[in-house]
Amino acid sequence: MYITTKSKGSLLMQEQRALELLNLFKSSTIKLGLKYISILMQRLGNPEDKLKIIHIGGTNGKGSTTQFIRGILQEAGYKVGVFSSPELISPRENIRINHQDISKEAFLSYSSRVVQVAEEMRQEDLAPSYFEILTGMALLYFYEQEVDFVILEVGMGGRLDATNVIKKPIMSIITKVAIDHTDFLGATLSEIATEKAGIIKSHSIVVTPSQEVEVMTVLQQAAKEKGAELVVADCAELKQVTVNEKGTCFELAGEVFQIRMLGVHQAYNCMIAIKAMRKLQEAYHMSLTEPQIKQGIKQVVWEGRFEKLSEKPLVFIDGAHNVDGFMALSKTINQLPKRYTIGIIGILRDKEVEQMLPIISKQFDILLVTEPNNLRSLKKEWLAEKLSAYSMKVEVMANIQEALVRALKIEKEYHGVSQIIAFGSLYMIGEIRQRYLELI
């Protein structure tokens, strides 16, 4: 029931077969809990116990903070494994070493080995989920590739997320906590923060930015109960943040930092990474210099996070998909030169849509509404009707391809004074990125 790298046919066909096999463990329902992932990891030899892991949770900024830390560690000469989700195009993006996707050959090999174990578990009515299998593949791969550090990004929540199978990370980081995934994590900030705080381990180091009072209360109590050291990155220390199309510049404790990623929120994410790395250096006496920190963050790019795909025409994509994300996107657009702005939007239905739309509606001259290729996608007709209430021009597109073609056609009419910004679910952003890069 599993694939070996000795299978006949092209590598592409083998990869497709491997994905088909992994997809057998996909489900339309989200299953949280540690029972099955714990059994899976035990049968794989618990490679996670032999790794130096930085565990990153939170609602917004997990991926960007992960990349800033990866950039710093890589600049310092370390071999860094990163497990993140969701992917934009290929599941191989979820598993990277030094920002390079796991190879097709390795993906086939590790999927074969882990799926074989998963299939045995299924026969015992203990089937792990698709995400749990990917988590197992990543941890086994990183161990056998002898990475120096692993940055493990939480999938959803924290307490019951598959990544929380790890027992003793060298550091846990909880980025900005906001309302999201209320069906699974709770309806209030306190409830959601409680789930996020579930990654805090006994006598560990925890880093977080200064947050809402109800969030900080939960994190402080959780750290106290676990005997963990809570390190707070004070957002008030961030000064003189400026944003242009080339990147973001900010001042922290009197030092000036420059990054290629766009947005005030990215300065905050970067601040968390800097605070965490300085604390890690202090706690573990690791080899890390201030010039390496500055150069490491300066080189970081993160696909799909207000990413510029081209200059002419000017096209951006952004994975803003909740209230906080929409606020960050709106602020970033405000800091760029004023242009005729064409938007492409597609989001999932488990979002705070009524709160999200007023934040973003004034930023666009026209919005093209479509749907992500996901079972949880919000119906485009319903979304378009809601957007029309804000007295803006709205068009419903049959699919993502049609939306992209239409946006490019409109852009030609305003050539030189327009921009296209596609935003919403990462499932949609990934497809737009792939299709657009194929066009150019």
C-alpha positions in Angstrom: 0.0 0.0 0.0 3.0 2.3 -0.1 5.5 3.7 -2.6 9.2 3.0 -2.8 11.8 5.1 -4.6 12.4 2.1 -6.9 8.9 2.5 -8.5 8.9 2.7 -12.3 7.9 5.8 -14.2 8.9 9.4 -14.1 9.8 11.2 -10.9 6.8 13.4 -11.5 4.4 10.4 -11.7 5.9 8.9 -8.6 5.4 12.2 -6.7 1.8 12.3 -7.9 1.3 8.8 -6.7 2.8 9.7 -3.3 0.4 12.7 -3.0 -2.5 10.4 -3.9 -1.4 8.1 -1.1 -1.1 10.9 1.4 -4.5 12.2 0.3 -6.1 9.0 1.4 -5.6 10.3 4.9 -7.2 13.7 4.2 -10.5 14.5 5.7 -13.1 17.3 5.3 -13.1 17.5 9.1 -10.3 18.9 11.3 -9.2 16.4 14.0 -7.3 17.9 17.0 -5.6 15.8 19.6 -2.3 14.1 20.5 -3.3 10.4 20.7 -2.6 9.4 17.1 0.4 11.6 16.5 2.0 10.2 19.8 1.6 6.6 18.6 2.9 7.5 15.2 6.0 9.2 16.6 6.7 6.4 19.0 6.6 3.9 16.1 9.0 6.1 14.1 11.5 6.0 17.1 10.6 9.5 18.6 13.1 11.5 16.5 11.6 14.7 17.9 13.2 13.9 21.3 16.7 14.2 19.7 16.2 17.6 18.1 16.7 21.2 19.2 13.2 22.6 18.5 11.9 26.1 18.6 8.1 25.8 18.7 6.1 28.7 17.3 2.4 29.3 17.9 0.0 32.3 17.8 -2.7 33.6 15.5 -0.9 36.0 13.2 2.8 36.3 12.3 3.9 32.7 13.0 5.2 32.1 9.5 7.0 35.4 9.2 8.6 35.1 12.7 9.6 31.6 11.7 11.4 32.9 8.6 13.1 35.7 10.5 14.5 33.2 13.0 15.5 30.9 10.2 17.3 33.7 8.4 19.3 34.6 11.5 20.3 31.1 12.4 21.2 30.3 8.8 23.3 33.5 8.5 25.1 32.3 11.7 26.1 29.1 9.8 23.5 26.7 11.3 21.6 24.1 9.4 17.9 24.9 10.0 14.9 22.7 9.4 11.5 24.4 9.1 8.1 22.8 9.3 5.3 25.2 8.4 1.8 25.2 6.9 -0.2 25.5 4.8 1.7 25.3 1.6 1.1 27.7 -1.3 1.5 25.1 -4.1 3.2 21.9 -3.1 3.3 20.0 0.2 7.1 19.8 -0.2 7.1 23.5 0.9 6.0 22.4 4.4 9.3 20.7 4.9 12.4 22.8 4.3 16.1 22.9 5.3 17.8 26.3 4.9 14.8 27.5 2.9 15.1 24.7 0.3 12.0 22.4 -0.1 12.5 18.8 0.6 13.5 17.1 -2.7 11.1 15.1 -4.7 13.2 12.0 -4.1 13.3 12.6 -0.3 9.6 13.4 -0.2 8.8 10.1 -1.9 11.1 8.2 0.5 9.8 9.7 3.7 6.2 9.7 2.6 6.6 6.0 1.8 8.1 5.2 5.2 5.6 7.2 7.3 2.5 6.2 5.3 3.5 2.6 5.8 3.3 3.1 9.5 0.1 5.1 9.2 -1.5 2.3 7.2 -0.6 -0.2 9.9 -2.2 2.2 12.4 -5.3 2.5 10.3 -5.7 -1.3 10.4 -5.8 -0.9 14.2 -8.4 1.8 13.9 -5.8 4.4 14.9 -5.4 6.2 11.6 -3.4 9.5 11.9 -4.5 12.5 9.9 -2.8 14.0 6.8 -1.3 16.8 8.9 0.0 14.3 11.5 1.7 12.3 8.8 3.4 15.4 7.4 4.5 16.3 10.9 6.0 12.9 11.3 7.7 13.0 8.0 9.2 16.4 8.8 10.6 15.4 12.2 12.1 12.2 10.9 13.6 14.0 8.0 15.2 16.7 10.1 16.6 14.1 12.5 18.2 12.0 9.8 19.5 15.1 8.0 21.2 16.1 11.2 20.0 19.7 11.3 21.2 22.0 14.1 17.8 23.5 14.9 14.2 22.9 14.0 11.6 25.6 13.8 8.2 23.9 14.3 5.2 26.0 13.4 1.9 25.1 15.0 -0.9 24.2 12.5 -3.9 25.3 14.6 -4.3 26.3 18.2 -1.5 24.7 20.1 -2.5 22.5 23.0 -4.0 19.8 20.8 -2.1 20.5 17.7 0.0 17.6 16.2 3.2 19.6 16.6 2.7 19.7 20.4 3.8 16.0 20.5 7.2 17.4 21.3 8.2 17.2 24.9 10.9 19.7 25.5 11.6 22.5 23.0 14.5 24.8 23.7 12.1 27.7 23.3 8.4 28.3 22.7 7.2 31.5 20.9 3.6 32.7 20.9 3.1 35.5 18.4 0.0 37.9 18.3 -3.1 36.2 19.5 -6.4 37.2 17.9 -9.8 35.9 17.1 -9.7 33.0 14.5 -10.9 29.4 14.1 -13.6 30.1 16.7 -15.3 26.7 16.0 -12.2 24.9 17.3 -10.4 27.3 19.7 -13.2 29.3 21.4 -15.0 32.5 20.9 -13.0 34.8 23.2 -9.4 36.0 23.3 -9.0 34.3 26.7 -10.2 30.9 25.4 -8.0 31.2 22.3 -5.0 32.3 24.3 -5.5 29.2 26.6 -5.2 26.9 23.6 -2.1 28.8 22.3 -0.5 28.6 25.8 -0.8 24.9 25.6 2.6 24.7 23.9 4.3 26.1 27.0 6.4 23.3 28.6 7.7 22.9 32.2 10.8 25.0 33.0 11.1 26.3 29.5 11.7 29.7 27.8 8.6 31.4 26.3 8.8 34.5 24.2 5.8 36.7 23.3 5.1 40.3 22.2 3.2 42.6 24.5 -0.5 41.7 23.9 -4.1 42.4 25.0 -4.5 42.3 28.8 -6.7 39.2 28.6 -4.1 37.4 26.5 -1.2 38.4 28.7 -3.1 37.3 31.8 -3.5 33.8 30.3 0.1 33.5 29.2 1.5 34.8 32.5 -0.6 32.3 34.5 0.4 29.4 32.2 4.1 30.2 32.4 3.8 30.5 36.2 2.1 27.1 36.5 4.7 25.5 34.3 7.7 27.2 36.0 8.6 28.7 32.6 10.4 32.0 32.0 8.2 34.4 30.1 10.1 36.9 28.0 8.1 39.8 26.7 9.1 41.7 23.5 7.8 45.2 24.3 6.1 46.6 21.2 6.7 50.1 22.6 10.4 49.7 22.0 9.8 49.7 18.2 10.3 53.2 16.8 10.4 55.0 13.4 8.8 52.3 11.3 8.7 53.2 7.6 7.4 51.2 4.7 8.0 51.5 1.0 7.8 49.1 -2.0 11.4 48.0 -1.3 10.9 46.9 2.3 10.5 48.1 5.9 12.9 50.0 8.1 12.6 50.4 11.9 14.5 51.3 15.0 14.8 49.0 18.0 16.6 50.0 21.2 18.5 52.7 19.2 19.6 50.4 16.4 18.3 50.6 12.8 17.1 47.4 11.1 16.1 46.9 7.5 14.0 44.0 6.1 12.7 43.2 2.6 9.2 42.2 3.9 6.6 44.9 3.7 4.4 46.2 6.5 4.5 47.6 10.0 3.3 44.2 11.3 6.5 42.6 9.8 8.6 45.0 11.9 6.8 43.6 15.0 7.3 40.0 13.8 10.9 40.8 13.3 11.2 42.3 16.7 9.9 39.0 18.3 12.5 37.1 16.3 15.4 39.4 17.4 14.3 39.2 21.1 14.0 35.4 20.9 17.4 34.9 19.3 19.1 37.2 21.8 17.5 35.2 24.6 18.5 31.9 23.0 22.1 33.2 22.7 22.1 34.2 26.3 20.6 30.9 27.6 22.6 28.5 25.5 25.8 30.4 24.8 25.4 29.9 21.1 27.6 31.5 18.4 25.6 34.5 17.2 26.6 38.1 16.5 24.6 41.3 16.1 25.9 41.7 12.4 24.6 38.1 11.8 21.2 39.1 13.2 21.0 42.2 11.0 22.1 40.4 7.9 19.9 37.4 8.6 16.7 39.3 8.8 17.6 41.6 5.9 17.7 38.6 3.5 14.3 37.1 4.5 11.5 36.8 2.0 8.3 34.8 2.7 6.1 33.8 -0.2 2.5 35.0 -0.1 3.0 37.6 2.6 2.5 41.0 0.8 4.8 39.6 -1.8 5.5 41.6 -4.9 5.2 39.3 -7.9 6.1 41.9 -10.5 6.9 45.6 -11.0 5.2 46.1 -14.4 2.3 45.4 -13.9 2.5 46.0 -10.1 1.1 42.8 -8.6 1.1 41.9 -4.9 -0.3 38.8 -3.1 -1.1 38.6 0.6 -2.4 35.8 2.9 -4.5 38.1 5.1 -7.4 35.9 6.2 -8.7 37.2 9.5 -9.5 40.5 11.2 -6.0 41.2 12.3 -4.6 40.2 8.9 -7.0 42.6 7.2 -6.0 45.4 9.5 -2.3 44.8 8.7 -3.0 44.7 5.0 -5.0 48.0 5.2 -2.2 49.7 7.0 0.4 48.5 4.5 -1.7 49.7 1.5 -2.0 53.1 3.2 1.8 53.4 3.4 2.3 52.8 -0.3 1.8 55.4 -3.1 -1.9 56.0 -3.9 -2.9 54.1 -7.1 -6.0 52.7 -8.7 -6.3 49.4 -6.8 -7.7 46.2 -8.2 -8.4 43.5 -5.6 -8.9 39.8 -5.9 -10.5 38.3 -2.8 -11.3 34.7 -1.7 -11.7 33.6 1.9 -12.9 30.6 4.0 -16.3 30.6 5.6 -15.0 30.1 9.2 -13.9 33.8 9.4 -15.2 36.9 11.1 -16.4 38.2 7.7 -18.8 40.9 9.1 -15.8 42.5 11.0 -13.3 42.0 8.2 -15.0 43.7 5.3 -15.3 47.2 6.7 -11.6 47.3 7.4 -10.6 46.6 3.8 -13.4 47.9 1.6 -12.2 51.5 1.3 -8.8 50.4 0.0 -10.0 49.1 -3.3 -11.5 50.7 -6.4 -12.8 47.4 -7.6 -12.9 43.9 -6.0 -13.1 40.7 -8.0 -14.6 38.0 -5.9 -13.8 34.3 -6.3 -13.4 31.2 -4.1 -10.4 29.3 -2.8 -10.1 25.7 -3.9 -11.1 24.4 -0.5 -14.1 22.6 1.0 -14.4 25.4 3.5 -14.5 28.3 1.0 -17.0 31.1 1.4 -19.5 31.3 -1.5 -18.4 34.1 -3.8 -22.0 35.3 -4.4 -22.6 35.8 -0.7 -19.3 37.6 -0.2 -20.0 39.8 -3.3 -23.4 40.8 -1.9 -21.8 41.8 1.4 -19.2 43.8 -0.3 -21.7 45.6 -2.4 -23.1 47.2 0.7 -20.0 49.3 0.9 -20.8 51.2 -2.3 -17.9 49.8 -4.2 -17.6 48.1 -7.6 -17.7 44.3 -7.2 -17.6 41.6 -9.8 -18.1 37.9 -9.3 -15.6 35.7 -11.0 -16.3 32.0 -11.9 -12.8 30.9 -10.7 -9.4 32.1 -9.7 -8.0 32.0 -13.3 -10.9 34.2 -14.5 -10.3 36.6 -11.7 -6.6 36.9 -12.6 -7.2 37.5 -16.3 -9.9 40.1 -15.5 -7.6 41.9 -13.1 -4.8 42.1 -15.7 -7.2 43.4 -18.3 -8.4 46.2 -15.9 -4.8 47.0 -15.1 -4.0 47.7 -18.7 -6.7 50.4 -18.7 -4.9 52.2 -15.9 -1.4 51.3 -16.9 1.3 53.0 -14.8 -1.2 54.2 -12.1 -2.7 51.0 -10.9 -1.9 48.0 -8.8 -3.3 44.5 -8.3 -3.6 43.1 -4.8 -4.8 39.5 -4.4 -5.6 38.6 -0.8 -7.4 36.2 1.5 -7.0 32.5 2.0 -3.5 31.1 1.4 -5.1 28.3 -0.6 -6.2 31.0 -3.2 -3.0 33.0 -2.9 -0.9 29.9 -3.8 -2.9 29.2 -6.9 -2.7 32.9 -8.0 1.0 32.9 -7.5 1.6 29.8 -9.5 -0.7 30.9 -12.4 0.7 34.4 -12.5 4.4 33.3 -12.5 3.5 30.9 -15.3 2.1 33.9 -17.3 5.2 36.0 -17.0 
